[in-house]
Amino acid sequence: MNDKFLVNTNERLSALFDGVIAIAITLLVLELKLPEIQGNGTEILLRDALREQIPEIIAWIISFFMIARIWQEQHIIWLYISGCDRWSIILTFCLLAACSLIPFGSHLLGKYPDTPFVVLIFSVLMVINGLLVAALAAYVIRNDHLHRERGQVMILKNRVIYLAPVIPAIGAFAVFLAYEEHPLIGVSMWLIEPLALFVYHQVKGNVEI
């Protein structure tokens, strides 16, 4: 086995990544419990119980979306490589580890929605995931032996240029608002990520990203 270039290992690694993503999404939804209603006035009690679950629902929405974005980015990276080597495998497993912690951050956010420190933990997890995706893309760019075809590196460069500054900026803004305003307002800032992606897409003149 060539330690520098491992042909077809990327297919197995991509399948493993898909499996971890599926498990992470499953763990997210398991935190959404059915409300237990007792006594008369079931509809009113049900509304109250569901209202109390709003933090868990918000945490699920944001976490599900961010996991989907991570999967999308990783999938696009693997589209442009013909194999993987030791460091691309290490970076992918680091990304898997970080992604597997997202349900933990989501559960914390749902249980302690009024605690700014929880938003800090959640945002740090998101930033780590974003930077690891950027690091994987940057590593692929710098190593020609990983490229499937020449001339397609610019697409990956665009992803690094976008992810490296934007994800930490969103994280910092979310933490700032969590401490200055309210934790749920702060963590909701992660929902502006698709808007940031759209703006970047327009600025780059509809270059694929």
N, C-alpha and C positions, 0 to 999 in steps of 0.2 A: 504493500500500500504506500503510495507516494504521499509523504507527510505535507507536501506543499499544495498538492492539488488532488482532491478526492472526487472523482467523477461520480455523478448520480447521487451523491450523498445529499445534495440539496433537496431531492424529492422526498427522501425519508425525513429530513429535518423539517420540511414544509408540512408534511403530514403530522409530525409530532406537534408542531406549532398549532395547527388546526385543532388537534385534540385538546391541547391546553386551553385554547380560546373557548372551545365548547364547554369545558368543565367550568371555567371562570364565569361564563354567562349563566350556567346552571346554578352555581353557588349564589350568584346575585339574586336570582328570582326566588330562591329558597328563603331569603330573608323577609320576603313579603308574606306575612302571615294573614290567614283569614281572621277577621275580628270575631270575637266571641260575644254574642248578645244574649242577655238573659232578661226575663220579665216582659212587661207590656211596653208598648211604644217602640216596636222593633225598628221601624223606619227611622225614627228620630235617633235612636241609639246607634243604628248602623251608620247614619251620617256623621255622628259625633266620633264614632270609632274610626271611620275612614279619614276624617279630618285629622285625627291624631297620627295617622300613618303618612301624612303628607311628606314629612322629612324623609321617610324611607323610600317613598315613591320618587322624590326628587333625586335622591342618591342613586336609585336604580337607573333612572333616565340618563343621568350624566355618566355614570360608570359604564352602562351598556354602550352608549355612544362612543366613549373614549376607547373601550376595548375594540369596537368595530373599526375605529380609525387606526388603531395600532395594527389590526389584522390587514386592513387595506394597504397601509404603508409597507408592511413586511411582504405582502403578496406582490406588490409592484416591484420591490427590490429583487425578489427572486425571479421575476419575469426576465430580467436583464442579465442574469448570470447563468453560466453553463455548468457550474459545479461549485464546490466550496472547499476551503482549506481550514487549517486549525483555528485561525483567529476569527474567521467568519462564523465558525461553529461556536466558539467561546462567546462571541458577542450575541449570537442568537440565543444561547442558553441564559446569558445574563438578562436579555430581554424577556425570555420566558419566566425567569424568576421574578422580575419586576412586575410583569403582567399578572402573575398568579397572586400577587399581593393586593391587587385592586379590589377584589371582594372584601378583604379585610378593611381597607379604607372606607369602602362603601358602607359596611356594617357599622363602623365607628360613627360615620356621619349620620346614619339613620338613628342610632341610639342616643347620640349626644349632639343634637342639631344646634344647640345654643352655645357650643364651646368653640371659640375661634381656633384653639390649638388643634382641634380635629381637622379643621379646614387646612391648617398648615401641613399636617401629616398627609392628608389626601392630595394636596397640591404638590408636595414633594414627590409622592409616588407618580403623579402624572408627569412631572418634569423629568424624572429619571427615565420613565418609559420613552418620552419624546426624544431625549438626548441619546438614548441607546439606539433608537431607530436611526437618528441622524448619524451616529457613530458607525453603524453597520453600513449605511449608504456611503459614507465617506471612505470607509475601508475598501468597499467594492470599487469605488472610483479610482483609488490609488493603485489598485492591483489589476493590471491588464489581463493576467491569466484567468481572471474570474469572468471576464466580459463574454457575453454570448455573441454580440456583434459590435463592431466599432461604430462610433458616431451616435450611440444612444446614451452616452454617459451624461450628457447635458440634462436629461430628464432627472437623473439621480442628483446632479448638482443642484438643480432647482429645489429638490426636496430638502437637501441639507441647508441651503440658504434660507428656506422657509422655517424649518423645524428648529434649528439651533437658536435663533433669537426669539421667535414668536411664542413657543411653548413656555420657556422660562418667564417671559413677560406676562403672559396670561396668569401663570402661577403666582407671580409677585403681586399682580393686581388683585387676584382673588384673596390672597392672605391679607393685603392691606384693607380691603373692604370688609373682610371678616372681623377684623379688630376695630375698625373705625365705624362700621355701620351694623351689620348683622351677619352671622356666619352663613346663613342660607343665601343672602345676597352675594356674599363673597364667592361661595362655591358655584353659584349660578353663572359666574363669569366664564366658566369653562364651556358654556354653551355658545359663546361668541367665537369659538375656534372655527366653525364652518364659515362664519362671516369673514374672519381673517384670511382663510384659505381662498374665499371668493375674491376678496380685494387683491390678494397677491396674484391670483390668476389673471385678473384684469390688468394689473400693472405690468405683468410680464407679456402682455399682448396675446393672451389665449394660448400660451405655451403650455403643453401638458404638464400637470403636476399632480 
